[in-house]
Amino acid sequence: MNGPVVVLAGGTGGAKLARGMLDVVGARDLVVVANTADDVEIYGAYVSPDPDLVTFWLADRIDERGWGLSGDTFNVMDGLREMGVDVWFNLGDRDLAYGLERARALAGGTRLTDAQAAIATALGVQAKVLPMSDKPVRTRVLAGGRWWPFQEFMIKTRGQGPVEDVDFRGAQAAEPTADVVDAIVTADAIVIGPSNPVISIGPILALDGVREALQASRAPVIAVSPLVQGSVVKGPTDVFMAYAGQPLSSEGIAASYGELIAGLVADERTDLVPVLQTDVLMDSSDARKRIAEQALRFAFALS
């Protein structure tokens, strides 16, 4: 390979595909561009859920609950509760430690990209996990007549719709890092992970310059559907697809990306783009590797 394989990721689906892709191409040739619009500053820490989720998966340290570090404890959260603090955002002790160190680094002038790289190094991850931007972007969701910061919408309302509007605050003033643009432009293949098109991939695509880089890249761009037999495996993809006016189907996923993608990996067909029809449920390491292999072969065939 001359360039990297780039995975655009947000949430569990994108992180799982990245882990499968690691088995296929190796750490040296893998770059994951992760959504940072879910980031939150809390407990004195800077928490970056999607880049950390990807990093934990690549390190084989993800907890069985699907988030956080395996074997982590929650003593700090228990202590805060004893003090009467409303602990609506539950964070493990090691997870909190990474967030505190990230906050310290950022306060000292370190780029978010470099702060994330330090966490990856500490966990033994050699693949590149790139935050989409070093500047802040925050997703806000209008539901029930109120604007919610994304994490509060997900946790306090459990992601219940209907969603009335979505705003990526700061996206117009932010831009992708030079690291992200370089990875996209030099990539051999670009795979949009099985992530929520609206709130996981949408913030990445909202940055000025990302779409242009994707279109300028010589690499084929494909997407992996987050839907299994027309149903959502995890997360509020259904309510956000409804907000976007798209059906919960391969057609809706393909339409969400439009001309950006040359093909779709999914378990049902659509006439909008070429489709590699296969089982997309990533419920084991073998399944994750199989889907990554199939997606990569499909992308190269389309090129």
N, C-alpha and C positions, 0 to 999 in steps of 0.2 A: 504494500500500500504506500502511496505517495503522501497522502494526507490523512487526517484523522476521520473517524466516524463520529459525527456529532449527534447527540440525542438532546432534544428540547424536552425538558421535564418539569413537572409540577405534580405534587401529590404522590400517592402510593403507586399508581400505575406506571408513571414515568420512572420512578425509582426502581421498580421491579424490572422494567425493560433494561434499564442501565446495568443492573446486576447481571442479567442474561447476556447483554452485549459484552460485558467484561470477560465472560467465559469464551466468547467468540473471537474478539479482536485483540484482547490483552490490554493491559493498563496503558502502555505507551501510545496506543492508537485510539484511545477513547477520550472524548471530551463531552462532558454533560453541562449544558447551559440550563441553569435552574431559575425558576421564578422566585423573585424576592418581594413581590407585592403582598405576600402574607406575613411579612416580618412584623415583629412587635417588640416594643421596649417595655419590659415589665420586671419587677423585683430588682431593679438596678442592672438588669442584663439586657443584652440585645439578642433576641431569639430569631433565628432565620430558619423556619421550619422546613421549607422545601430543600435548600442546599444541605441542611443537616440530615434530612431523611435520605437523600441520595447518598451522602457520605456514609451513614450508618449501614445502609444496604451494601454498599461497595466494600465496607470493612467486615461484612458478615457479623455485625454487632446489633442488628435491628431486633427489638423485642418482639415476642410472639403476638403482642396486642396490635402490632402494626405501626407503632411509633415509639420514639425514644430508644434508649440503649438497653440491651439485654442485661438483666441482673441489676439494673439501677435501683437505688433506694429513694425514698421520698421524705426523708427526715426534715428537710427544710420546710417543705409544704406543711407537714404535720405541725411543726413549730409555729408557723404563721397562723394556722388555724387556731392553735391554742391561744394566740394573741388576739384572736377575734378578726383576723384578716379574711376578707372574702376571697378565697382561693378558687377563682373560677377558671384559671389557666393552670393546669396541673403540670409541673415540670420536675423531672427527676433530678437528683443531686448532681450527678455528673453532667447531665444536660445543662443544668443551671451553671455549673462551673465553666462550660464552654461559652455560654452566653455572657457570663461576667467577663471572661478574658477577651471575648470579642468586643464587648463594650469598652473595655480598657484600651484595647488596641485602636479602636476607631477614635476614641477621645484623644489619643496621642497622634492622630493624623494618618494612621495606617489605612490603606484602601480596604474596602469590604472584601474584594477579591483576595488580597493577601492574608487578611484575617481568616477567611475560609480555608485558604491553602494551609495555614498553620494547624487548623483543626484536622484537616485531612491527613497531614503529615503525622500528627500525634496518634492518629488511629491506623496508621500504616497504609493509607490509601494512596496509590501512585497515579491513578487516572486523574485527569483534571476535572474538578468540579467548579465551574465558573458561575458566580452570581451574574444575573443578566445585566446588572448595572451597579456602579458604585454609588449612584445617587438614589435617594429614597423615592420609592413608588409605593403607594398604599391602596389596596382595594377597599372600596366602601360599597355596601349593598343597601339599597332602599327596599325595605320590606315592612309591611304593617304601618306605612306612613312615616317611618323613621329611618334615618341613615345610620347604618351599623358599621363600625370597623370590622373587617372580614373575620378576624378571630372571634370577636364577640357574637357576630351573626352565626358562626358555625357552632359555637359552644353554648351560648346562652339561649339561642332559639333553636338549636339542633339543626340548623340549615333549612328550616321550614319556609316554604314559599307561600304564596306566589312572590317572586322577585319582581319589583317594579322598575328598578334601574340599577345600573352598575357603573361605578366611576373608578378609574385608575388615577388617583390623585398623585400629581407629580410627574406623570408619564410624559407630558409635553416638555418639561424642563430637563428630563433625564435623557440619557442616551446609552446604548450598549457600550460596554468597555471595548477598548482596542483588542483585548484578548478574545472577546466574543466574536467580534467582526472578523478577526484574522482566522479563527477556527472555522467559521462558516464559509468564508471565501476560499479557504484552502482545503476544505473537506472533500473526501472521496464519496461520502454519502451522508445525508442528513435525514434523521428519523424523528418525527414528532411522536413522542410517547403517548401511550393510552391514557391521556390526562384530560381533564375537563377543558374543552376548547375555549370556553368563555373566561373562566377565572384562573386557570392554571397556565394555559398557553397564551391566552388573550393579552395578559400584561407584557409578555415578552414581545409579541408582535406589535404592541402599541408603542414601543420605543422607536423613536425616529432613527431610521437607519437599518433596522433589523430586516424588514421586508425587502429593502433595496439590496442588502447583502445576500439574502436568500435568492433573489432573482439574478444577482450577478454571479453567484457561485456556479461553478461547472458541475457541481454535485446534484444528483437527483434528490428531490425532497419527497418523502412519503410520510404518511401518518399511520399509526396503529390505532384502531378503534378502541375506546374504553368500554364499549358495550359488549355484553355476552348474551347472545340470543335476544337482542333488543332490550335487555335489562341492564341496570346499573349495578356493578359489583360493589362499589363503595363510594360514598360521598354524594353530594347534591347535584350531580350532573343533570338529572331530570328537570329540576326546577330552573336551572340556568339555561338549558336548551329551550325550555318553554318560554322563558323570558326573551331569548334570541329569536323566537318564532321558528325554530327548527324541530322537525320530528325526531323522536328518539330512535334513530335508525342509522344505517350506513349512509343513507342519502343525507340525513341531517348533519352527520359528522363531516362528510365530504363537502357539503355546502358551506359549513362553517369556515373551512380553509380556502375554498374557492380555487383560484388559479395558482395558488402557492404550491399545491401538491400535485405530483404526477401520478400518484396512486395511493391506494388505501389497503391496509391489511385488516381484514374483518371476517366475521363468520356469516355475513350475508352480503349480497351483491347490491350494487347501485350502478346506474347507467352514467353517472356524472364523471367517474374516473375509472381507470383500470383497477380491478380488485384482485388481490390474492386472497382467496377464500380459504380460511383455515380456522381451527379452534384457537381462540385468543385468550382463553382462561389461563392465567399464569399462577397456578396453585402449587407449583413445585419448581425446584431448581431445573429439572429436565425441561419442563414446559417453558420456563423463562429463556433457557438457552435455545430451545427449538424455535420459538417465535422470533428471537433475535436473529438466528441464522436465516430463517425464511424471509424476514423483513429485509435483511441485507442483500440476499440473492435477488429478491424482487426489485430492490432499488437499483442494483447494478444492471439487471435485465432491462429496466426502463431507460437507463442511460444510453 
